[in-house]
């Protein structure tokens, strides 16, 4: 029996969170003495990229090479996945806890009649329990699914892949119970932010709050993010005020992120915001209010006016990197 992993790709490039999940699955499979099978949906004309999934732990790759699966469709993907898992008599399926994974996992669990556990951050212990954050990140719990079939999602940036030199065996697989006529969603247009890593996959995030005083001052957040190679985020009040789009909102009612470095600028640190960022490896807070609650959660803090601190920080990073 094998562990099946949703290897999400876009125009031939695999998403970072999917590669992390493959590596995680390989660690889990080693303990269970199983192999890892990656499932790739949609057309992809890069056979070497498919075989290279072996470097992340996949023994085999099932490529569902169909044009009608090029655009993500949670319902359709779940039906195809169910057919694969049923054919191979699988009992465990993994996917990243990103936008597509969060949409696909519950669909698949319902179709496959499986238990669902989302946002795990650990390997299974000797009792088969997995760790995840609960109560808005204020606590952790060890949870065990009682069902025979299980669907798990892994929080991005939880495991760093250690690349091997293996190549996966690639097989083309075609569904017999699902077809293009069952497609209900037609994608008319896709708008993307060029050159930026998705927030949930970013290793470094620069986030701004109401302390910036207005959208006209957001440029320094973008500049700092650019020199650091970071993604940008914001607090809920900033998104509600229309300064930034809601897809950048981090917190209890927005995205949950786990970067290696989270820089909060002009954010007071309400518990709702902390719930979305307290899984970060390091938190740096820049705020002119020394009593800001965020300092209690910070690894490093700078008490000062962001309009003075951030430009100096940008220049320091440029100097360190040799950027003119």
Secondary structure, DSSP 8 states (H G I E B T S, - for coil): -EEEEE--EETTEE-HHHHHHHHHHHHHHHHHT-EEEEEEES----HHHHHGGGGGT-SEEEEE--GGGSS--HHHHHHHHHHHHHHTT--EEEEESSHHHHHHHHHHHHHHT-EEEEEE-S---TTS-EEEEETTTTEEEEE---SSSEEEEE-TTSS---------EEEE---SS--GGG-----------TT---GGG-SEEEEE-GGG-SGGGTHHHHHHHHHHT-EEEE-HHHHHTTSS-GGGBBSTTSB----SEEEEES----HHHHHHHTT-SEEEEEES-TT-THHHH-SEEEES-HHHHHHHHHHHHHHHHT--
